[in-house]
Amino acid sequence: MSQNPQPSALLSIGETARRAGSSPRALRYYEEQGLLAPTRTEGGQRRYQADTVERIILYRRLIDAGLGTEVIRELLPCMNGSASSDTVATLQREHKKLLAQARELEATAGRLESILESL
């Protein structure tokens, strides 16, 4: 595998954002936060590997679930298959929080269902 991907294998910021259902502005923000590291053309344009799209979608889901970019950045080693004990502890804490949120959402959905059934 070469260290310099073929130019045709790389996506522009606009195409990457489109495929991820995001915006170029969001991708620049993720880069500022240390979540993305695109390569650059000689002219300075950002280029992304195609598999970056899935990573961006995951970031968006984690942010929507309430995780901040600082926590996501801390969890990056876990996404690459390795992590310190502190990182694992953070992952466990965030996982518990998400499970609690899911239970609360399920209870709210159940309440709404009861209301619908009573109509």
SULFENSUL-V641817 format. One line per field, one symbol per residue. burial: + if it has 16 or more other C-alpha atoms within 10 Angstrom, else -. Layout:
# SULFENSUL-V641817
burial=???
This chain:
# SULFENSUL-V641817
burial=---------++++++++-++-++---++-+----++++-------++++--++--++-++-+----+-+-+++++-------+---++-++--+---+---------------------
